[in-house]
Amino acid sequence: MKGYVFHGPGQAAWEDVPDPGVQEPTDAVVRVDTVTICGTDLHILKGDVPEVRPGTILGHEAVGEVVEVGADVRTVRPGDRVLVSCITSCGRCRFCREAMYGQCRGGGGWILGHLVDGTQAEYVRVPFADLSVHPLPASVTNEDAVLLADIFPTAYEVGVLNGRVRPGDTVAVVGAGPVGLAAIATARLFAPERVIAVDVAPARLEAARKLGAEVVADARETPEQLVADLTGGLGADVVVEAVGVPETFELCTRMVRPGGHVANVGVHGRPATLHLEDLWIKNVTITTGLVDTHSTPTLLRMAAAGRLPASQLVTHTFPLERMEEAYDVFAHAAETGALKVVLGGPQREVVPVTSA
């Protein structure tokens, strides 16, 4: 088969690799029909994730068909159409018993495309299949489903739930990339008074409007003052950081009200200053987190009911064999307008969510 193989910082290729097989009785092998590219994959290619060894197939999100299962697998069988979760769960360790699957100590957690071969290939071996793949209802398309492998659970759990969004809240989302847009969409499920999107790209701010942000703000034009004006000087109840750079994290801490929540979702590659000289007296709660995907069954039910605008984030589609071109489009999002790039399945001319 072919897969997208990491060969070191700045080096990867779509090339021939051995077919995967069942190695443990809890494994399943899935034929990949649809995959997407995550910002974390770009971090790996930059060398920011040193645990990824050269020779590893990248990717941690997929939809496909089960072709083989180990003797202990009970919840899926060959022929089932499934979502492959970005997080793998042993189901037995302390953290898995507390639904903190991202912290699994029994061989799971974020391993696909990280510690073991991932999903950006024609086939993938999925460990602990009973808890790590999800059968899909026929009403959920591949494009909708694949966005529930990572970005929607990440935005919902690490952003909206950790931030404790409540009815009537003012919610500010800093960063209107794919995860930020998913945070906007899922925050609206809790009936906030308003959602404010902050970014530097006009096209992404327009996408945020289409997904439900009532107010948009250019990050270069003192958005904290806009938030203060809208809230009578209090600040936002919840601020979601969805970029991952020190400047945006510090902006979030300036935008939050006393007693509010800052939910950090962005992946940070550099230290950020925590201004405790200002924050200690404000009763502010700051949360971080890796997604656990405990919400995936709920999100799948919502997608089946037409309540999640998942595939609206898809701006480009490619066949699997054009993986290298798809990476180039995604890596140059400022020029291409890419939000989510999906590979596999029927190809079509996509009208980007950023279009008027």
HELIX and SHEET records of a PDB file:
HELIX    1   1 GLY A   39  LYS A   46  1                                   8    
HELIX    2   2 ARG A   94  ARG A   97  1                                   4    
HELIX    3   3 TYR A  101  GLN A  103  5                                   3    
HELIX    4   4 ALA A  129  SER A  132  1                                   4    
HELIX    5   5 ASN A  142  VAL A  146  1                                   5    
HELIX    6   6 ILE A  151  PRO A  153  1                                   3    
HELIX    7   7 THR A  154  LEU A  161  3                                   8    
HELIX    8   8 PRO A  178  ALA A  187  1                                  10    
HELIX    9   9 ARG A  188  PHE A  190  5                                   3    
HELIX   10  10 PRO A  202  LYS A  210  1                                   9    
HELIX   11  11 PRO A  223  LEU A  230  1                                   8    
HELIX   12  12 PRO A  246  MET A  255  1                                  10    
HELIX   13  13 LEU A  276  LEU A  279  1                                   4    
HELIX   14  14 THR A  296  ALA A  304  1                                   9    
HELIX   15  15 ALA A  310  LEU A  313  5                                   4    
HELIX   16  16 LEU A  320  ARG A  322  5                                   3    
HELIX   17  17 MET A  323  ALA A  331  1                                   9    
HELIX   18  18 ALA A  333  THR A  336  1                                   4    
SHEET    1   A 2 LYS A   2  GLY A   8  0                                        
SHEET    2   A 2 GLN A  11  ASP A  16 -1                                        
SHEET    1   B 5 TYR A 123  VAL A 126  0                                        
SHEET    2   B 5 ALA A  28  THR A  36 -1                                        
SHEET    3   B 5 ALA A  62  VAL A  69 -1                                        
SHEET    4   B 5 ARG A  81  VAL A  84 -1                                        
SHEET    5   B 5 VAL A 133  PRO A 135 -1                                        
SHEET    1   C 4 TYR A 123  VAL A 126  0                                        
SHEET    2   C 4 ALA A  28  THR A  36 -1                                        
SHEET    3   C 4 LYS A 340  LEU A 343 -1                                        
SHEET    4   C 4 VAL A 314  PHE A 318  1                                        
SHEET    1   D 6 VAL A 215  ASP A 218  0                                        
SHEET    2   D 6 ARG A 194  ASP A 199  1                                        
SHEET    3   D 6 THR A 170  VAL A 174  1                                        
SHEET    4   D 6 ALA A 236  GLU A 241  1                                        
SHEET    5   D 6 VAL A 256  ASN A 264  1                                        
SHEET    6   D 6 THR A 285  THR A 287  1                                        
END                                                                             
